[in-house]
Amino acid sequence: MSEFGNMEIVLTEDGSNSIFSSGFNEHYHSTHGAIQESKHIFIEAGLKSTIIDKPEIHILEIGFGTGLNANLTKIELESKNVIVNYTSYEAFPVPEKIFSALNYSEQLKQNNDFFIALHQANWNEWIEILPKFKLLKLHQKIEDAELPNNHFDFVYFDAFSPEIQAELWSEAIFLKIFQSMKNNAVLTTYSAKGIVKRALKSAGFVVENLPGPPGKREITRAKKIEYLPNNL
């Protein structure tokens, strides 16, 4: 039993698992396919949308959830010579009996050790999961967080929907995240609702609509672009 009711593992259409929370009355991923949704939104539209030529990057995730986004990030970057610093906020952690039964490693044809290590890592401290993958899971609401300024290269905004957690999709939250991002940093999210895009724009982001994964017409990508004065 979680704080917001029972969590149930469900099978999505691409063969990968998701979780249904009866407390939130919402699935953690698209029922059309959990892995294909996360790849489409956070890896293809987010992480791979800019050329990664830095020796070290900083990623912020809002909603650690099943750990799928962190796992896909590791897979995408493991062959590249880049150090990943992955910070994730999660107010309602998934219990071991649930995360240990998820089938992502099987579907992705990878050893399960990394995925389990993500979940078993201590909260609220930096843990080196692999030599080039460092994880900071924060058991905290993003509303209460103090984020560093000008720090993150990518943001995965993967909270429950605006209908369920309206307080997280506000201009105030997006402004806090905007200020924590480096210039030209990218934020992606599955929601393309008008209220979300307006809040992002009000916070300072340049916003664009992108085609969504199967079962979803559009997603949102937002970029922090600060036009620095010409000193010449």
N, C-alpha and C positions, 0 to 999 in steps of 0.2 A: 504494500500500500504506500503510495507516494503522498506527498503533501496535498496534491490536487487530484487524488483519486487513483484508481488502478491504471496501470500501463499494460497494454496488450500488444504483443508482436503480431504484425500483419504482413502478408505477402503482397508486394506490388507487381504491376504487370511486366516489369523487366526481369522479374525473378529475385529481386533484392527485397530485403525486409524494411519495414518502417515500424513506427510505434503509433498506436492510437491511445491518446490520453482521454479517459472519460471525464477527468476533472476539467480539462480545457475544452473537451468535446471537439478535438481537432487532431488530425494526423501530423506527425513530425515532417513528413515528406509527401510528395505527390503520390497518389495511389496508381498513377500511370507508370511510375518507375522512380524509385528513390535514388539509385545511383545515377541514372541518366539525367535526372533533374539537377542534382548537385554538380555533376560534371558540367552541364550546360551553363548554369548560372554562375557558379563560383570559380570554376577552373577555366572554362572556355571564354566566358564573357568578362571574367575578373582577372584571374592570375595571368592568363595568356594574352590579355588584351594589350599589354605593353611588353616591350622587349626587356627581359630580365638580364641586365648586364652588370648587376651589382654583386659584390662579394658577399653581401649580407642584406637580408630583407626582414621587415617587421610586418606581421599580419595581425589584424585585430578581427576577432569573430564575436558577434553578439548572438549567443545561443549555442553552446557546445553540443548539447543534445546527444545524439547518437555517436558523435565523434567522426561521422562520415566525411565531413569537409576537411578536417585535419588529416584524415587518412588519405584522401585523394590528393591533397597538397603534397604530402610526402611522396606519393607515387609519381606525381608530375615532376618533382624537383630532384628526386634522388640521383638522377644521372647527371645533374648539373652541379657545377662547383659553386654552390651558394649555401650560406648558413641561413637557416630559417629560424626566426624568433616568433613563436606563435602564441599570442595572448588571447584567451577566450573567457568570456563572462557567462556564467550559468547559475541561475538562482535555484533551479530545481534539478539536481543531478539525477541521471538515470541509474537505478540500482543495479548491482552486479548480476542478479538473476536475469535481468533483461539484456544488458549489454553483452554478457557472455554468450547469449543465445542468438545474437544477430549474425547474419550469414554473409557479411560484406567480404571477408577474406576469401571465402569460398567462391563468391561470384567474381571477385577481382583476381583470383588465382594467385594469392599471396599467402605467405606465412602469417598466422594469426597473432604472432607475438607482439608486433608493433601496435596493432589495434588494441589489444588487451592492455599493453603498457600505457597507452594514452589514457585509458579509463582508470587504471590503478595508480597513476601518478598522484602524488600528494597535491592537495589543493593549496592555493595561495603561496606557492613558492616555485621558483624556476627549477625545472627538472630537465636534464639532458637525456631525452629518450634515445637519440642516436647522436653520434659526433657532430652532425650538422643539422640536427632538429632539436630545438629547445622549446619547451612548453611551459606556459604559465596559465594554469586554470584558476580562475577566481570565482569562488562560491559567493557571489555578490550580484545584486541588481545593478544594471548599468546606470540607473538613475542616481545611485549613491556613489558611483565611481568617480575618482579623480584621474583623468587621463593626461598623459604627458603631451606637451605641445609639439607640433611639427615632427611627429615620430613615425607614423605608420605609412607603409607603402600601399597596402591593400586592406580593404575592409569587407568582410562577409557579414552582411546584415541578415540574420536568419532567425529572428524572433518569431513567436507565434503571430498570427495575422492581426491586422489593425482592428478587426472586429473583437478579437480576444484580448489583446494587450495594446489598446489604443495609446496608452501613456508612453509607450516605447517608440511610437512613430510620429513623434511631435517635433516641431521646429527646435525646441530646446535640446532634445536629445541629439538631433542631427547637427545642431550647431556645436555641441560638445565634441562630437565625432569629427566634424569638419576641422575644428581647431587642433585636433590631435593628429591630423594627417599632414604629410608632406605635400608640397606643391606638386601637382600632376598625379597625385595618388588617386586610386580608383575604388569606389564602393559599388557593390552589386547586391541586388535583392530580388526576390521572386515577385514582390508586389508591384503592380503597375497602376494602382488606384490613384485617382486624381488627387486625393487628400495627401497621399504619400509624396507624390511628385511636387506638389505645391510646398510642402514642408521642407523638402530637400532644397528647392530653389530659394526659399526664404532664408535658409541657413547659409546660402552662398554657393551651392553646387551648380555645375552645368549638368543638366539632366538629359538623357536620351532614352527612347524606347527601343528595345531590341526584340526580335522574335523569341518566343518562349519555347520551352521543351514540349514534347508531346502532351496534349491535354491543357496547355496554357498558351493563350494568344501572344502575350507580351510579358517582358520582364523589364526591370529598370537598371540602368547603369548611370552612376553619378561620378563626376570628376571634380576635384578641387583644382581650380585654375586661378592663380593669383597673378594679376598683371603687374609686374614690378615696374616702378618708374624708370624711365630711360635717363641714365646719369651722364650720358654723353653731352 
